[in-house]
Amino acid sequence: MCVQISITPCVGKRFERITSRRLTSFLTLRKFDLDQFAYLQNRSTTQALLVVVEKIKKSLLSGELAGAVLFDFTDAFGSVNRDHLLLKIGRDFGITGRLYLHIASFLKSRFARIKF
């Protein structure tokens, strides 16, 4: 049996929630990728699945070929190069100012450890 315990202080967890909401709001205003479903308000994995099913159904009904390739990125965020992520956040998404500095501060010197 594996038990996961987060030792992030309550204040830190609250700050994460505030940052998440601010970032989500920012990306929504910027009309972030319409095919993105994770971490955005009023979006879910169920909706993402329905979009895929509808696209495949339309293709098959019009006589076209259809297929899907699925990936399971287990712990994908844990393996992301944080410096490249910050570069992309600033350059590609236009996030600057205090929000950018807070995200950069949050990502610096963070690590996770799992014990069994």
MARTORLO-305704 format. One record per residue: x negated, y, z negated of N, C-alpha, C, O in turn. Coordinates in Angstrom, 3 decimals, padded with zeros to 6 digits. Last residue first. Example, Ala and Ser with C-alpha at 12.3 -4.5 7.8 and 13.67 -1.06 7.14 Angstrom:
2
<n_xx->-012.850; n_yy->-002.250; n_zz->-007.080; ca_xx->-013.670; ca_yy->-001.060; ca_zz->-007.140; c_xx->-012.900; c_yy->000.030; c_zz->-007.870; o_xx->-013.409; o_yy->001.138; o_zz->-008.039>
<n_xx->-013.190; n_yy->-005.690; n_zz->-007.800; ca_xx->-012.300; ca_yy->-004.500; ca_zz->-007.800; c_xx->-013.200; c_yy->-003.300; c_zz->-007.800; o_xx->-014.236; o_yy->-003.319; o_zz->-008.465>
***
This chain:
116
<n_xx->-008.294; n_yy->004.496; n_zz->-000.417; ca_xx->-007.391; ca_yy->003.361; ca_zz->-000.641; c_xx->-007.691; c_yy->002.759; c_zz->-002.000; o_xx->-007.049; o_yy->001.788; o_zz->-002.401>
<n_xx->-008.377; n_yy->007.868; n_zz->000.544; ca_xx->-008.926; ca_yy->006.783; ca_zz->-000.272; c_xx->-007.875; c_yy->005.710; c_zz->-000.440; o_xx->-006.690; o_yy->006.009; o_zz->-000.591>
<n_xx->-009.226; n_yy->010.334; n_zz->002.821; ca_xx->-008.238; ca_yy->009.321; ca_zz->002.466; c_xx->-008.945; c_yy->008.227; c_zz->001.680; o_xx->-009.985; o_yy->007.721; o_zz->002.101>
<n_xx->-009.563; n_yy->013.769; n_zz->003.231; ca_xx->-010.196; ca_yy->012.526; ca_zz->002.811; c_xx->-009.083; c_yy->011.560; c_zz->002.399; o_xx->-008.130; o_yy->011.938; o_zz->001.718>
<n_xx->-010.199; n_yy->016.583; n_zz->005.287; ca_xx->-009.255; ca_yy->015.652; ca_zz->004.652; c_xx->-010.006; c_yy->014.399; c_zz->004.292; o_xx->-010.963; o_yy->014.013; o_zz->004.963>
<n_xx->-011.180; n_yy->020.032; n_zz->005.234; ca_xx->-011.399; ca_yy->018.626; ca_zz->005.553; c_xx->-010.354; c_yy->017.797; c_zz->004.829; o_xx->-009.714; o_yy->018.256; o_zz->003.884>
<n_xx->-012.211; n_yy->023.272; n_zz->006.187; ca_xx->-011.152; ca_yy->022.376; ca_zz->005.735; c_xx->-011.545; c_yy->020.950; c_zz->006.093; o_xx->-012.164; o_yy->020.702; o_zz->007.128>
<n_xx->-013.816; n_yy->025.413; n_zz->007.080; ca_xx->-014.225; ca_yy->024.617; ca_zz->005.918; c_xx->-013.112; c_yy->023.750; c_zz->005.349; o_xx->-013.075; o_yy->023.516; o_zz->004.141>
<n_xx->-011.215; n_yy->027.175; n_zz->008.685; ca_xx->-012.636; ca_yy->027.076; ca_zz->008.333; c_xx->-012.821; c_yy->026.248; c_zz->007.067; o_xx->-012.064; o_yy->026.382; o_zz->006.106>
<n_xx->-008.477; n_yy->027.473; n_zz->008.905; ca_xx->-009.124; ca_yy->026.340; ca_zz->009.578; c_xx->-010.589; c_yy->026.157; c_zz->009.190; o_xx->-011.136; o_yy->025.067; o_zz->009.361>
<n_xx->-007.879; n_yy->029.815; n_zz->007.477; ca_xx->-007.258; ca_yy->028.558; ca_zz->007.080; c_xx->-008.004; c_yy->027.358; c_zz->007.651; o_xx->-008.154; o_yy->026.340; o_zz->006.975>
<n_xx->-009.255; n_yy->031.715; n_zz->008.964; ca_xx->-009.651; ca_yy->031.460; ca_zz->007.577; c_xx->-009.116; c_yy->030.118; c_zz->007.101; o_xx->-009.810; o_yy->029.374; o_zz->006.409>
<n_xx->-007.742; n_yy->031.602; n_zz->011.335; ca_xx->-009.175; ca_yy->031.293; ca_zz->011.350; c_xx->-009.666; c_yy->030.949; c_zz->009.948; o_xx->-010.415; o_yy->029.988; o_zz->009.771>
<n_xx->-005.259; n_yy->032.464; n_zz->010.355; ca_xx->-005.384; ca_yy->031.113; ca_zz->010.930; c_xx->-006.853; c_yy->030.693; c_zz->010.933; o_xx->-007.177; o_yy->029.560; o_zz->010.576>
<n_xx->-005.971; n_yy->035.078; n_zz->009.571; ca_xx->-005.471; ca_yy->034.124; ca_zz->008.584; c_xx->-005.613; c_yy->032.687; c_zz->009.094; o_xx->-006.037; o_yy->031.800; o_zz->008.353>
<n_xx->-006.713; n_yy->036.196; n_zz->012.013; ca_xx->-007.705; ca_yy->036.096; ca_zz->010.937; c_xx->-007.266; c_yy->035.100; c_zz->009.869; o_xx->-008.089; o_yy->034.365; o_zz->009.324>
<n_xx->-004.226; n_yy->036.072; n_zz->013.367; ca_xx->-005.392; ca_yy->035.343; ca_zz->013.872; c_xx->-006.425; c_yy->035.138; c_zz->012.758; o_xx->-006.947; o_yy->034.036; o_zz->012.584>
<n_xx->-002.719; n_yy->037.795; n_zz->011.712; ca_xx->-002.293; ca_yy->036.411; ca_zz->011.915; c_xx->-003.462; c_yy->035.557; c_zz->012.398; o_xx->-003.672; o_yy->034.451; o_zz->011.901>
<n_xx->-004.099; n_yy->040.248; n_zz->011.919; ca_xx->-004.093; ca_yy->039.516; ca_zz->010.649; c_xx->-003.659; c_yy->038.060; c_zz->010.797; o_xx->-004.167; o_yy->037.187; o_zz->010.094>
<n_xx->-005.216; n_yy->040.117; n_zz->015.351; ca_xx->-004.927; ca_yy->040.794; ca_zz->014.099; c_xx->-004.944; c_yy->039.881; c_zz->012.892; o_xx->-005.677; o_yy->038.894; o_zz->012.834>
<n_xx->-003.656; n_yy->037.902; n_zz->017.740; ca_xx->-004.750; ca_yy->038.737; ca_zz->017.246; c_xx->-004.390; c_yy->039.252; c_zz->015.860; o_xx->-003.378; o_yy->038.860; o_zz->015.280>
<n_xx->-002.844; n_yy->035.806; n_zz->020.314; ca_xx->-002.675; ca_yy->036.007; ca_zz->018.875; c_xx->-003.899; c_yy->036.743; c_zz->018.351; o_xx->-005.030; o_yy->036.277; o_zz->018.494>
<n_xx->-002.802; n_yy->035.091; n_zz->022.994; ca_xx->-002.754; ca_yy->036.499; ca_zz->022.621; c_xx->-002.528; c_yy->036.767; c_zz->021.147; o_xx->-002.069; o_yy->037.846; o_zz->020.774>
<n_xx->-003.107; n_yy->032.625; n_zz->024.039; ca_xx->-001.806; ca_yy->032.924; ca_zz->023.456; c_xx->-001.693; c_yy->034.364; c_zz->022.979; o_xx->-000.610; o_yy->034.810; o_zz->022.601>
<n_xx->-005.709; n_yy->032.594; n_zz->025.087; ca_xx->-004.588; ca_yy->032.125; ca_zz->025.908; c_xx->-003.220; c_yy->032.507; c_zz->025.360; o_xx->-002.275; o_yy->032.694; o_zz->026.127>
<n_xx->-007.401; n_yy->033.828; n_zz->023.077; ca_xx->-007.485; ca_yy->034.142; ca_zz->024.509; c_xx->-006.213; c_yy->033.796; c_zz->025.258; o_xx->-005.689; o_yy->034.630; o_zz->025.997>
<n_xx->-006.598; n_yy->032.836; n_zz->020.497; ca_xx->-006.816; ca_yy->034.253; ca_zz->020.778; c_xx->-006.727; c_yy->034.596; c_zz->022.248; o_xx->-006.050; o_yy->035.553; o_zz->022.626>
<n_xx->-006.302; n_yy->030.073; n_zz->020.897; ca_xx->-005.251; ca_yy->030.838; ca_zz->020.227; c_xx->-005.377; c_yy->032.320; c_zz->020.549; o_xx->-004.382; o_yy->032.983; o_zz->020.841>
<n_xx->-008.801; n_yy->029.421; n_zz->022.042; ca_xx->-007.569; ca_yy->029.284; ca_zz->022.825; c_xx->-006.423; c_yy->030.095; c_zz->022.221; o_xx->-005.661; o_yy->030.732; o_zz->022.948>
<n_xx->-010.475; n_yy->029.874; n_zz->019.833; ca_xx->-010.697; ca_yy->030.588; ca_zz->021.095; c_xx->-009.425; c_yy->030.578; c_zz->021.936; o_xx->-009.022; o_yy->031.607; o_zz->022.478>
<n_xx->-009.422; n_yy->028.020; n_zz->018.033; ca_xx->-009.345; ca_yy->029.449; ca_zz->017.740; c_xx->-009.555; c_yy->030.296; c_zz->018.987; o_xx->-008.891; o_yy->031.315; o_zz->019.174>
<n_xx->-010.110; n_yy->025.656; n_zz->019.412; ca_xx->-008.711; ca_yy->025.959; ca_zz->019.112; c_xx->-008.537; c_yy->027.450; c_zz->018.830; o_xx->-007.603; o_yy->028.071; o_zz->019.336>
<n_xx->-012.876; n_yy->025.773; n_zz->019.355; ca_xx->-012.186; ca_yy->025.857; ca_zz->020.646; c_xx->-010.710; c_yy->026.196; c_zz->020.455; o_xx->-010.132; o_yy->026.939; o_zz->021.248>
<n_xx->-013.227; n_yy->025.469; n_zz->016.597; ca_xx->-013.725; ca_yy->026.682; ca_zz->017.261; c_xx->-013.047; c_yy->026.870; c_zz->018.616; o_xx->-012.687; o_yy->027.987; o_zz->018.986>
<n_xx->-012.141; n_yy->022.918; n_zz->016.133; ca_xx->-011.466; ca_yy->024.100; ca_zz->015.594; c_xx->-011.939; c_yy->025.399; c_zz->016.229; o_xx->-011.152; o_yy->026.332; o_zz->016.388>
<n_xx->-011.472; n_yy->020.302; n_zz->018.088; ca_xx->-012.575; ca_yy->021.207; ca_zz->017.797; c_xx->-011.967; c_yy->022.543; c_zz->017.367; o_xx->-011.340; o_yy->023.222; o_zz->018.179>
<n_xx->-009.388; n_yy->017.788; n_zz->016.707; ca_xx->-009.512; ca_yy->018.979; ca_zz->017.546; c_xx->-010.721; c_yy->019.801; c_zz->017.111; o_xx->-010.967; o_yy->019.977; o_zz->015.917>
<n_xx->-008.802; n_yy->015.676; n_zz->015.078; ca_xx->-009.972; ca_yy->015.534; ca_zz->015.946; c_xx->-010.184; c_yy->016.736; c_zz->016.864; o_xx->-011.073; o_yy->016.707; o_zz->017.715>
<n_xx->-006.478; n_yy->016.297; n_zz->013.737; ca_xx->-007.688; ca_yy->016.085; ca_zz->012.953; c_xx->-008.948; c_yy->015.991; c_zz->013.796; o_xx->-010.049; o_yy->016.203; o_zz->013.287>
<n_xx->-004.541; n_yy->016.254; n_zz->015.719; ca_xx->-005.005; ca_yy->017.539; ca_zz->015.201; c_xx->-006.304; c_yy->017.401; c_zz->014.417; o_xx->-007.139; o_yy->018.305; o_zz->014.439>
<n_xx->-004.125; n_yy->013.504; n_zz->016.141; ca_xx->-004.714; ca_yy->014.327; ca_zz->017.189; c_xx->-005.267; c_yy->015.632; c_zz->016.631; o_xx->-006.348; o_yy->016.067; o_zz->017.029>
<n_xx->-003.216; n_yy->011.252; n_zz->014.735; ca_xx->-004.148; ca_yy->012.186; ca_zz->014.100; c_xx->-004.860; c_yy->013.063; c_zz->015.115; o_xx->-006.051; o_yy->013.340; o_zz->014.977>
<n_xx->-002.423; n_yy->009.684; n_zz->017.686; ca_xx->-002.455; ca_yy->009.545; ca_zz->016.240; c_xx->-003.566; c_yy->010.427; c_zz->015.686; o_xx->-004.713; o_yy->010.349; o_zz->016.124>
<n_xx->-000.945; n_yy->010.175; n_zz->020.287; ca_xx->-002.120; ca_yy->010.848; ca_zz->019.769; c_xx->-002.097; c_yy->010.821; c_zz->018.247; o_xx->-001.786; o_yy->011.823; o_zz->017.603>
<n_xx->000.132; n_yy->008.203; n_zz->022.589; ca_xx->000.314; ca_yy->008.316; ca_zz->021.152; c_xx->-000.973; c_yy->008.901; c_zz->020.585; o_xx->-001.969; o_yy->008.195; o_zz->020.425>
<n_xx->001.718; n_yy->008.808; n_zz->025.698; ca_xx->000.507; ca_yy->008.769; ca_zz->024.891; c_xx->000.885; c_yy->008.860; c_zz->023.423; o_xx->001.857; o_yy->009.526; o_zz->023.066>
<n_xx->003.198; n_yy->007.594; n_zz->028.673; ca_xx->003.346; ca_yy->008.018; ca_zz->027.283; c_xx->002.030; c_yy->007.842; c_zz->026.536; o_xx->001.322; o_yy->006.852; o_zz->026.722>
<n_xx->004.440; n_yy->008.296; n_zz->031.765; ca_xx->003.230; ca_yy->007.871; ca_zz->031.076; c_xx->003.324; c_yy->008.444; c_zz->029.672; o_xx->003.509; o_yy->009.649; o_zz->029.501>
<n_xx->006.990; n_yy->007.288; n_zz->033.955; ca_xx->006.582; ca_yy->008.049; ca_zz->032.784; c_xx->005.305; c_yy->007.447; c_zz->032.218; o_xx->005.129; o_yy->006.229; o_zz->032.203>
<n_xx->008.692; n_yy->007.709; n_zz->037.113; ca_xx->007.908; ca_yy->006.972; ca_zz->036.130; c_xx->007.563; c_yy->007.874; c_zz->034.966; o_xx->007.817; o_yy->009.079; o_zz->034.996>
<n_xx->010.209; n_yy->007.317; n_zz->040.288; ca_xx->010.163; ca_yy->007.940; ca_zz->038.966; c_xx->009.337; c_yy->007.069; c_zz->038.023; o_xx->009.307; o_yy->005.845; o_zz->038.145>
<n_xx->010.855; n_yy->008.149; n_zz->043.693; ca_xx->010.195; ca_yy->007.317; ca_zz->042.693; c_xx->010.160; c_yy->008.059; c_zz->041.363; o_xx->010.091; o_yy->009.288; o_zz->041.329>
<n_xx->014.172; n_yy->009.041; n_zz->044.863; ca_xx->012.737; ca_yy->009.269; ca_zz->044.691; c_xx->012.170; c_yy->008.267; c_zz->043.690; o_xx->012.908; o_yy->007.626; o_zz->042.943>
<n_xx->016.910; n_yy->008.994; n_zz->045.102; ca_xx->016.124; ca_yy->008.047; ca_zz->045.882; c_xx->014.621; c_yy->008.230; c_zz->045.786; o_xx->013.875; o_yy->007.627; o_zz->046.557>
<n_xx->018.395; n_yy->010.474; n_zz->043.404; ca_xx->018.092; ca_yy->011.093; ca_zz->044.698; c_xx->017.177; c_yy->010.216; c_zz->045.552; o_xx->016.719; o_yy->010.647; o_zz->046.611>
<n_xx->018.442; n_yy->008.843; n_zz->041.175; ca_xx->019.702; ca_yy->009.077; ca_zz->041.898; c_xx->019.471; c_yy->009.716; c_zz->043.267; o_xx->020.266; o_yy->009.519; o_zz->044.186>
<n_xx->015.773; n_yy->009.061; n_zz->040.342; ca_xx->016.285; ca_yy->007.773; ca_zz->040.810; c_xx->017.572; c_yy->007.945; c_zz->041.614; o_xx->017.769; o_yy->007.267; o_zz->042.622>
<n_xx->015.701; n_yy->011.789; n_zz->039.555; ca_xx->014.813; ca_yy->011.270; ca_zz->040.603; c_xx->015.343; c_yy->009.968; c_zz->041.181; o_xx->015.356; o_yy->009.796; o_zz->042.400>
<n_xx->017.598; n_yy->011.826; n_zz->037.501; ca_xx->017.792; ca_yy->012.650; ca_zz->038.700; c_xx->016.930; c_yy->012.142; c_zz->039.857; o_xx->017.386; o_yy->012.076; o_zz->040.999>
<n_xx->016.324; n_yy->010.062; n_zz->035.649; ca_xx->017.639; ca_yy->009.746; ca_zz->036.204; c_xx->017.898; c_yy->010.526; c_zz->037.495; o_xx->018.365; o_yy->009.952; o_zz->038.479>
<n_xx->014.008; n_yy->011.509; n_zz->035.006; ca_xx->013.888; ca_yy->010.199; ca_zz->035.648; c_xx->015.211; c_yy->009.828; c_zz->036.320; o_xx->015.211; o_yy->009.330; o_zz->037.445>
<n_xx->015.194; n_yy->013.742; n_zz->033.804; ca_xx->014.335; ca_yy->013.912; ca_zz->034.978; c_xx->014.187; c_yy->012.598; c_zz->035.737; o_xx->014.235; o_yy->012.577; o_zz->036.967>
<n_xx->016.544; n_yy->012.515; n_zz->031.638; ca_xx->017.303; ca_yy->013.237; ca_zz->032.675; c_xx->016.476; c_yy->013.415; c_zz->033.946; o_xx->016.999; o_yy->013.256; o_zz->035.049>
<n_xx->014.386; n_yy->011.507; n_zz->030.138; ca_xx->015.390; ca_yy->010.591; ca_zz->030.674; c_xx->016.170; c_yy->011.255; c_zz->031.812; o_xx->016.426; o_yy->010.624; o_zz->032.838>
<n_xx->013.106; n_yy->013.929; n_zz->029.425; ca_xx->012.415; ca_yy->012.916; ca_zz->030.231; c_xx->013.417; c_yy->011.976; c_zz->030.894; o_xx->013.303; o_yy->011.685; o_zz->032.085>
<n_xx->015.129; n_yy->015.123; n_zz->027.871; ca_xx->014.618; ca_yy->015.807; ca_zz->029.068; c_xx->013.936; c_yy->014.797; c_zz->029.989; o_xx->014.163; o_yy->014.809; o_zz->031.199>
<n_xx->015.355; n_yy->013.262; n_zz->025.787; ca_xx->016.492; ca_yy->013.484; ca_zz->026.692; c_xx->016.057; c_yy->014.187; c_zz->027.981; o_xx->016.563; o_yy->013.876; o_zz->029.060>
<n_xx->012.873; n_yy->013.612; n_zz->024.535; ca_xx->013.206; ca_yy->012.327; ca_zz->025.146; c_xx->014.355; c_yy->012.477; c_zz->026.138; o_xx->014.327; o_yy->011.880; o_zz->027.214>
<n_xx->013.217; n_yy->016.217; n_zz->023.574; ca_xx->012.129; ca_yy->015.916; ca_zz->024.510; c_xx->012.416; c_yy->014.611; c_zz->025.251; o_xx->012.219; o_yy->014.527; o_zz->026.463>
<n_xx->015.333; n_yy->015.848; n_zz->021.792; ca_xx->015.512; ca_yy->016.684; ca_zz->022.978; c_xx->014.439; c_yy->016.400; c_zz->024.023; o_xx->014.727; o_yy->016.351; o_zz->025.219>
<n_xx->013.985; n_yy->014.244; n_zz->019.912; ca_xx->015.171; ca_yy->013.722; ca_zz->020.609; c_xx->015.426; c_yy->014.525; c_zz->021.874; o_xx->015.708; o_yy->013.947; o_zz->022.924>
<n_xx->012.113; n_yy->015.942; n_zz->018.898; ca_xx->011.641; ca_yy->014.839; ca_zz->019.729; c_xx->012.805; c_yy->014.209; c_zz->020.490; o_xx->012.621; o_yy->013.698; o_zz->021.594>
<n_xx->013.364; n_yy->019.337; n_zz->019.204; ca_xx->013.137; ca_yy->018.084; ca_zz->018.502; c_xx->012.600; c_yy->017.033; c_zz->019.457; o_xx->012.628; o_yy->017.211; o_zz->020.674>
<n_xx->014.056; n_yy->022.742; n_zz->018.398; ca_xx->013.489; ca_yy->021.765; ca_zz->019.325; c_xx->013.222; c_yy->020.490; c_zz->018.544; o_xx->012.893; o_yy->020.543; o_zz->017.360>
<n_xx->014.626; n_yy->024.854; n_zz->016.704; ca_xx->015.694; ca_yy->024.302; ca_zz->017.547; c_xx->015.173; c_yy->023.374; c_zz->018.643; o_xx->015.793; o_yy->023.245; o_zz->019.698>
<n_xx->011.299; n_yy->026.093; n_zz->016.683; ca_xx->012.649; ca_yy->026.093; ca_zz->016.149; c_xx->013.631; c_yy->025.556; c_zz->017.193; o_xx->013.478; o_yy->025.781; o_zz->018.394>
<n_xx->008.525; n_yy->023.881; n_zz->017.155; ca_xx->009.280; ca_yy->025.066; ca_zz->017.532; c_xx->010.705; c_yy->024.952; c_zz->017.021; o_xx->011.257; o_yy->023.855; o_zz->016.933>
<n_xx->007.100; n_yy->021.520; n_zz->016.711; ca_xx->006.810; ca_yy->022.685; ca_zz->015.885; c_xx->007.516; c_yy->023.966; c_zz->016.320; o_xx->007.127; o_yy->025.049; o_zz->015.881>
<n_xx->007.443; n_yy->020.146; n_zz->019.960; ca_xx->006.971; ca_yy->020.025; ca_zz->018.577; c_xx->006.739; c_yy->021.396; c_zz->017.962; o_xx->006.243; o_yy->022.311; o_zz->018.619>
<n_xx->008.021; n_yy->020.837; n_zz->022.577; ca_xx->009.114; ca_yy->020.587; ca_zz->021.650; c_xx->008.664; c_yy->020.539; c_zz->020.197; o_xx->009.440; o_yy->020.865; o_zz->019.299>
<n_xx->007.377; n_yy->022.349; n_zz->025.630; ca_xx->006.848; ca_yy->022.099; ca_zz->024.289; c_xx->008.015; c_yy->021.919; c_zz->023.326; o_xx->008.905; o_yy->022.767; o_zz->023.269>
<n_xx->008.343; n_yy->023.192; n_zz->027.983; ca_xx->008.259; ca_yy->021.745; ca_zz->027.799; c_xx->007.644; c_yy->021.369; c_zz->026.459; o_xx->007.417; o_yy->020.189; o_zz->026.189>
<n_xx->008.046; n_yy->025.907; n_zz->027.965; ca_xx->009.399; ca_yy->025.374; ca_zz->027.804; c_xx->009.410; c_yy->023.861; c_zz->027.611; o_xx->010.396; o_yy->023.310; o_zz->027.122>
<n_xx->005.522; n_yy->027.637; n_zz->026.371; ca_xx->005.797; ca_yy->026.503; ca_zz->027.249; c_xx->007.167; c_yy->025.866; c_zz->026.975; o_xx->007.411; o_yy->025.351; o_zz->025.884>
<n_xx->006.854; n_yy->030.679; n_zz->024.982; ca_xx->005.871; ca_yy->029.597; ca_zz->025.014; c_xx->006.383; c_yy->028.438; c_zz->025.851; o_xx->007.595; o_yy->028.290; o_zz->026.013>
<n_xx->007.835; n_yy->033.329; n_zz->024.954; ca_xx->008.400; ca_yy->032.309; ca_zz->025.848; c_xx->007.373; c_yy->031.204; c_zz->026.085; o_xx->007.066; o_yy->030.846; o_zz->027.222>
<n_xx->007.044; n_yy->034.964; n_zz->022.974; ca_xx->006.192; ca_yy->034.934; ca_zz->024.167; c_xx->006.679; c_yy->033.926; c_zz->025.195; o_xx->006.008; o_yy->033.692; o_zz->026.200>
<n_xx->008.850; n_yy->034.350; n_zz->020.968; ca_xx->008.954; ca_yy->035.646; ca_zz->021.636; c_xx->008.159; c_yy->035.682; c_zz->022.936; o_xx->008.553; o_yy->036.352; o_zz->023.890>
<n_xx->007.773; n_yy->031.867; n_zz->020.207; ca_xx->009.122; ca_yy->031.939; ca_zz->020.763; c_xx->009.304; c_yy->033.245; c_zz->021.527; o_xx->009.858; o_yy->033.242; o_zz->022.626>
<n_xx->005.326; n_yy->032.609; n_zz->019.105; ca_xx->005.343; ca_yy->031.791; ca_zz->020.319; c_xx->006.713; c_yy->031.802; c_zz->020.985; o_xx->006.799; o_yy->031.750; o_zz->022.212>
<n_xx->006.233; n_yy->034.092; n_zz->016.855; ca_xx->005.384; ca_yy->034.710; ca_zz->017.869; c_xx->005.457; c_yy->033.937; c_zz->019.182; o_xx->005.628; o_yy->034.530; o_zz->020.247>
<n_xx->007.599; n_yy->032.099; n_zz->015.423; ca_xx->008.302; ca_yy->033.295; ca_zz->015.888; c_xx->007.530; c_yy->033.965; c_zz->017.019; o_xx->008.116; o_yy->034.359; o_zz->018.026>
<n_xx->005.461; n_yy->030.397; n_zz->014.837; ca_xx->006.594; ca_yy->029.920; ca_zz->015.625; c_xx->007.366; c_yy->031.089; c_zz->016.220; o_xx->007.741; o_yy->031.061; o_zz->017.392>
<n_xx->003.942; n_yy->032.111; n_zz->013.203; ca_xx->003.386; ca_yy->031.602; ca_zz->014.458; c_xx->004.492; c_yy->031.114; c_zz->015.385; o_xx->004.462; o_yy->031.386; o_zz->016.585>
<n_xx->005.705; n_yy->032.453; n_zz->011.051; ca_xx->005.235; ca_yy->033.622; ca_zz->011.816; c_xx->004.712; c_yy->033.189; c_zz->013.174; o_xx->005.003; o_yy->033.827; o_zz->014.186>
<n_xx->005.969; n_yy->029.810; n_zz->010.129; ca_xx->007.144; ca_yy->030.553; ca_zz->010.616; c_xx->006.735; c_yy->031.741; c_zz->011.469; o_xx->007.353; o_yy->032.008; o_zz->012.499>
<n_xx->003.305; n_yy->029.296; n_zz->009.388; ca_xx->003.978; ca_yy->028.476; ca_zz->010.394; c_xx->005.175; c_yy->029.202; c_zz->010.987; o_xx->005.370; o_yy->029.207; o_zz->012.203>
<n_xx->002.945; n_yy->031.185; n_zz->007.361; ca_xx->002.140; ca_yy->031.253; ca_zz->008.583; c_xx->002.797; c_yy->030.469; c_zz->009.705; o_xx->002.839; o_yy->030.929; o_zz->010.847>
<n_xx->004.760; n_yy->030.188; n_zz->005.470; ca_xx->004.922; ca_yy->031.550; ca_zz->005.991; c_xx->004.171; c_yy->031.692; c_zz->007.314; o_xx->004.699; o_yy->032.252; o_zz->008.275>
<n_xx->003.591; n_yy->027.671; n_zz->004.989; ca_xx->004.963; ca_yy->027.767; ca_zz->005.496; c_xx->005.227; c_yy->029.134; c_zz->006.128; o_xx->005.842; o_yy->029.226; o_zz->007.190>
<n_xx->001.119; n_yy->028.391; n_zz->003.901; ca_xx->001.171; ca_yy->027.608; ca_zz->005.140; c_xx->002.549; c_yy->027.730; c_zz->005.795; o_xx->002.653; o_yy->027.874; o_zz->007.013>
<n_xx->002.010; n_yy->029.619; n_zz->001.553; ca_xx->001.322; ca_yy->030.425; ca_zz->002.562; c_xx->001.324; c_yy->029.710; c_zz->003.912; o_xx->001.508; o_yy->030.345; o_zz->004.951>
<n_xx->002.959; n_yy->027.375; n_zz->000.225; ca_xx->003.898; ca_yy->028.451; ca_zz->000.575; c_xx->003.304; c_yy->029.333; c_zz->001.661; o_xx->004.006; o_yy->029.749; o_zz->002.583>
<n_xx->000.578; n_yy->025.985; n_zz->-000.147; ca_xx->001.645; ca_yy->025.380; ca_zz->000.655; c_xx->002.648; c_yy->026.444; c_zz->001.105; o_xx->003.127; o_yy->026.410; o_zz->002.238>
<n_xx->-000.763; n_yy->027.788; n_zz->-001.827; ca_xx->-001.302; ca_yy->027.465; ca_zz->-000.510; c_xx->-000.245; c_yy->026.874; c_zz->000.402; o_xx->-000.174; o_yy->027.214; o_zz->001.583>
<n_xx->000.859; n_yy->027.667; n_zz->-004.090; ca_xx->000.716; ca_yy->028.943; ca_zz->-003.391; c_xx->000.191; c_yy->028.707; c_zz->-001.975; o_xx->000.646; o_yy->029.351; o_zz->-001.029>
<n_xx->000.458; n_yy->024.968; n_zz->-004.821; ca_xx->001.793; ca_yy->025.437; ca_zz->-004.417; c_xx->001.713; c_yy->026.749; c_zz->-003.642; o_xx->002.417; o_yy->026.927; o_zz->-002.648>
<n_xx->-002.621; n_yy->023.575; n_zz->-003.457; ca_xx->-001.837; ca_yy->024.267; ca_zz->-004.487; c_xx->-000.503; c_yy->024.770; c_zz->-003.931; o_xx->-000.357; o_yy->024.970; o_zz->-002.726>
<n_xx->-003.102; n_yy->020.402; n_zz->-002.143; ca_xx->-002.982; ca_yy->021.813; ca_zz->-001.809; c_xx->-002.136; c_yy->022.490; c_zz->-002.881; o_xx->-001.038; o_yy->022.021; o_zz->-003.182>
<n_xx->-003.354; n_yy->017.741; n_zz->-002.374; ca_xx->-003.779; ca_yy->018.526; ca_zz->-003.532; c_xx->-003.797; c_yy->020.018; c_zz->-003.210; o_xx->-004.428; o_yy->020.803; o_zz->-003.916>
<n_xx->-001.218; n_yy->015.163; n_zz->-001.511; ca_xx->-001.754; ca_yy->016.448; ca_zz->-001.093; c_xx->-002.124; c_yy->017.240; c_zz->-002.341; o_xx->-001.311; o_yy->017.394; o_zz->-003.252>
<n_xx->-001.641; n_yy->011.762; n_zz->-001.218; ca_xx->-001.354; ca_yy->012.843; ca_zz->-002.147; c_xx->-002.010; c_yy->014.107; c_zz->-001.619; o_xx->-003.203; o_yy->014.123; o_zz->-001.317>
<n_xx->-000.447; n_yy->008.723; n_zz->-000.114; ca_xx->-001.104; ca_yy->009.960; ca_zz->000.286; c_xx->-000.671; c_yy->011.066; c_zz->-000.663; o_xx->000.521; o_yy->011.279; o_zz->-000.883>
<n_xx->-001.050; n_yy->005.356; n_zz->-000.511; ca_xx->-000.369; ca_yy->006.508; ca_zz->-001.076; c_xx->-001.146; c_yy->007.748; c_zz->-000.681; o_xx->-002.358; o_yy->007.822; o_zz->-000.884>
<n_xx->-000.548; n_yy->002.213; n_zz->000.825; ca_xx->-001.310; ca_yy->003.446; ca_zz->000.932; c_xx->-000.471; c_yy->004.590; c_zz->000.389; o_xx->000.681; o_yy->004.769; o_zz->000.784>
<n_xx->-000.831; n_yy->-001.163; n_zz->000.000; ca_xx->000.000; ca_yy->000.000; ca_zz->000.000; c_xx->-000.887; c_yy->001.241; c_zz->000.000; o_xx->-001.866; o_yy->001.308; o_zz->-000.743>
***
